[in-house]
């Protein structure tokens, strides 16, 4: 296993801090944009850029935005998962910049799932 650099440790710390913020109730929502190579080639960077720009424009400080690798549905990329505190996560598919902004407005800010782009709701693990 290669040695971790200071930058690696800082990244791990920030990711952990974001997760703890959501769990401790300081954040209203966490949005994960899936950024595997399939997602990036399908336009996930544009989706992420539009999302970050809108969050900054609106001055939202209680919404965490993070990334992950491939979610396993390459044909439905770009994808994002929205997690609101106390609710089941919702996976959105076939996103474009204008669609993620609709998800931000309607789901994150108003609490209404955007069924037009929602693939599934709930936990992806088995118990």
C-alpha positions as CSV (number, residue, x, y, z in Angstrom):
1,X,0.0,0.0,0.0
2,X,1.5,3.4,-1.0
3,X,2.1,6.0,1.7
4,X,-0.5,8.6,2.2
5,X,0.5,12.2,1.5
6,X,-0.6,15.2,3.5
7,X,-3.1,16.1,0.6
8,X,-4.5,12.5,0.8
9,X,-5.1,13.0,4.6
10,X,-6.7,16.4,4.1
11,X,-9.1,14.9,1.5
12,X,-10.0,12.1,3.9
13,X,-10.6,14.5,6.7
14,X,-12.9,16.7,4.6
15,X,-14.9,13.7,3.4
16,X,-15.3,12.5,6.9
17,X,-16.2,15.9,8.2
18,X,-18.9,16.2,5.5
19,X,-20.4,12.8,6.5
20,X,-20.4,13.8,10.2
21,X,-22.0,17.1,9.4
22,X,-24.9,15.3,7.8
23,X,-25.2,12.8,10.6
24,X,-25.0,15.4,13.3
25,X,-27.9,17.4,11.9
26,X,-25.9,20.4,10.7
27,X,-26.7,19.8,7.1
28,X,-30.1,19.6,5.4
29,X,-28.9,17.4,2.6
30,X,-26.1,15.6,0.9
31,X,-25.9,15.3,-2.9
32,X,-23.5,12.8,-4.3
33,X,-22.6,13.2,-8.0
34,X,-21.4,9.9,-9.4
35,X,-18.1,10.7,-11.2
36,X,-16.8,7.4,-12.6
37,X,-15.3,7.5,-16.0
38,X,-18.7,6.6,-17.5
39,X,-20.3,9.5,-15.6
40,X,-17.7,12.0,-16.6
41,X,-17.9,11.0,-20.3
42,X,-21.7,11.4,-20.1
43,X,-21.5,14.9,-18.7
44,X,-21.2,14.6,-14.9
45,X,-18.6,17.4,-14.7
46,X,-21.2,19.8,-16.2
47,X,-23.8,18.5,-13.8
48,X,-21.5,19.1,-10.8
49,X,-20.4,22.5,-12.0
50,X,-24.0,23.7,-12.4
51,X,-24.9,22.3,-9.0
52,X,-22.0,24.0,-7.2
53,X,-22.6,27.3,-9.0
54,X,-26.3,27.3,-8.0
55,X,-25.6,26.3,-4.4
56,X,-23.1,29.2,-4.2
57,X,-25.6,31.6,-5.9
58,X,-28.3,30.7,-3.4
59,X,-25.9,30.9,-0.5
60,X,-26.8,27.4,0.8
61,X,-24.4,26.4,3.6
62,X,-26.4,23.3,4.8
63,X,-26.1,21.3,1.6
64,X,-23.1,19.0,1.2
65,X,-21.9,18.1,-2.3
66,X,-19.6,15.1,-2.7
67,X,-18.6,12.7,-5.4
68,X,-18.3,9.0,-5.8
69,X,-17.2,6.5,-8.5
70,X,-19.4,4.6,-10.8
71,X,-22.8,3.6,-9.4
72,X,-23.0,0.6,-11.7
73,X,-25.6,1.9,-14.2
74,X,-23.3,3.4,-16.9
75,X,-26.2,3.7,-19.5
76,X,-28.1,6.0,-17.1
77,X,-25.3,8.4,-16.3
78,X,-24.9,11.2,-15.3
79,X,-26.3,10.2,-11.9
80,X,-26.7,11.7,-8.5
81,X,-28.0,10.6,-5.1
82,X,-29.8,13.0,-2.8
83,X,-30.0,12.2,0.9
84,X,-32.2,14.4,3.0
85,X,-31.8,14.1,6.8
86,X,-34.2,11.4,8.1
87,X,-35.4,10.3,4.6
88,X,-34.4,7.5,2.3
89,X,-31.9,8.4,-0.4
90,X,-33.1,9.0,-3.9
91,X,-31.0,8.1,-7.0
92,X,-31.5,10.4,-10.0
93,X,-30.5,9.3,-13.5
94,X,-30.0,10.8,-17.0
95,X,-29.1,14.2,-15.5
96,X,-28.2,17.4,-17.3
97,X,-27.2,20.7,-15.7
98,X,-30.8,22.0,-15.9
99,X,-32.2,18.8,-14.4
100,X,-29.9,18.8,-11.4
101,X,-31.0,22.4,-10.7
102,X,-34.6,21.2,-10.7
103,X,-33.7,18.4,-8.3
104,X,-32.0,21.0,-6.1
105,X,-35.0,23.3,-6.1
106,X,-37.8,20.7,-5.9
107,X,-36.3,17.9,-3.8
108,X,-33.6,19.5,-1.6
109,X,-35.3,22.9,-1.0
110,X,-39.0,21.9,-1.3
111,X,-38.9,18.3,-0.2
112,X,-40.6,16.9,-3.3
113,X,-39.0,14.0,-5.2
114,X,-38.6,14.8,-8.9
115,X,-40.1,11.6,-10.3
116,X,-39.2,12.5,-13.9
117,X,-35.6,11.6,-13.2
118,X,-35.8,9.4,-10.1
119,X,-34.7,5.8,-10.6
120,X,-35.1,4.5,-7.1
121,X,-35.5,5.4,-3.4
122,X,-34.0,3.6,-0.5
123,X,-30.8,2.0,0.8
124,X,-28.7,0.0,-1.7
125,X,-27.4,-2.5,0.9
126,X,-29.0,-5.7,2.1
127,X,-29.4,-6.5,5.8
